[in-house]
Structure formats: C-alpha cells, structure tokens
Amino acid sequence: MDVAIGHEVAHHAGQRGGGAARGAEQDVAAILGLCQQSLYAVGLLGRDIQHFHIHEHVRVDVVYGSLAPRLKLWVDLLGGILFLLPPVMVIGWMSWPLFYESLVSGETSNNAGGLIRWPVKLFLPLGFGLLALQGVSEIIKRAAALAGHQGEITDYGKPVQ
C-alpha cells in the first residue's frame, strides 16, 4: 500500500511541476506521515472504547477500592450519568459539523496528492458515538445489578503494576 501511495504522489508531483526526485520523496514522506497519524488516532479511540468495555480503563482507586460492591455500583452508575455521557455526547455532537463540512467541501490535505480529510474526521463523531453507546450499556448493567436483575459485577480489571 505504501508503494502504491508513493507512486501516486510522485506522479502528481511530476504533473504539477515539482517532479524533482527530492521533492517527490518529501511529498511521499508527508503523505505517509499523515496516513500514519490518522490511523494512530483511529486506533487509540478504538482501543479506549474496548478498554472501557472490558473494565481496564483508568480509575482513581484511592477510595473506590475500599468501597462495598453495592456502593461501587452506585459510583459507576452516577459517574457514567454525570461525568461520562455529557462530555462524550457534546464532543460527538460538536464534531459532526466538522466532518460534514469536510465532506461537502471536498477538503484535502495540503500535501502533494491531496488526501481527502473527511474519512479521518468521520471517526470523531463515530468514535464518540460508540463510546456513548458503551457508556449507556455500562449504565444499564449497573442499574440492573442495583435492582437485583443481574448478579454483582466483579469483572473489574486489575491495575497493572
């Protein structure tokens, strides 16, 4: 894939008059750097959602570790409702126009070849939407456990030392 992108970039650089070998190499490096950064950002967001799902996300465990199981459920429930969902939904909602404007305008990078930017910007509302859905799922699990419809939730990840 890198070779195909590099060939395409070199071809476009040659067409616009910047076909010197050194210039084409710099353009290829810029395009590959942009691709790498974009894929890294998407991977991090996906990893964060997965860690939240399997309960390996960061917790402030100074007080939480000594709480009774039922009180932990209340902390998780209220924390999800008050501190997780509002910012996740606001960021997801506010990132939609950013994606939409990029899609409609056909925004491209300033580098040679001009990679389209909307696929990367799509991952902001998509990723935060998935994180909100996972948060709602965790809130429902905690509410069900508090109501007695589900056994105690004991699958909390252990911190890595």
Number of C-alpha atoms within 10 A of each C-alpha: 6 11 9 9 14 19 14 15 26 23 16 18 22 16 10 9 8 16 16 11 12 10 15 21 16 15 21 24 15 17 23 15 12 16 15 11 13 16 12 12 15 16 11 11 18 16 12 14 20 15 14 16 15 11 16 16 15 10 11 7 10 8 7 14 11 10 13 9 14 14 13 16 21 16 15 20 22 15 13 19 14 11 12 17 20 13 13 20 17 12 15 21 15 13 18 17 13 15 20 14 13 19 17 9 9 12 15 15 13 11 16 23 19 13 17 15 17 19 13 16 21 18 21 22 22 15 18 23 17 18 24 21 16 17 21 17 14 18 21 13 20 26 18 15 17 18 10 10 11 12 12 15 14 8 9 10 14 9 10 5 3
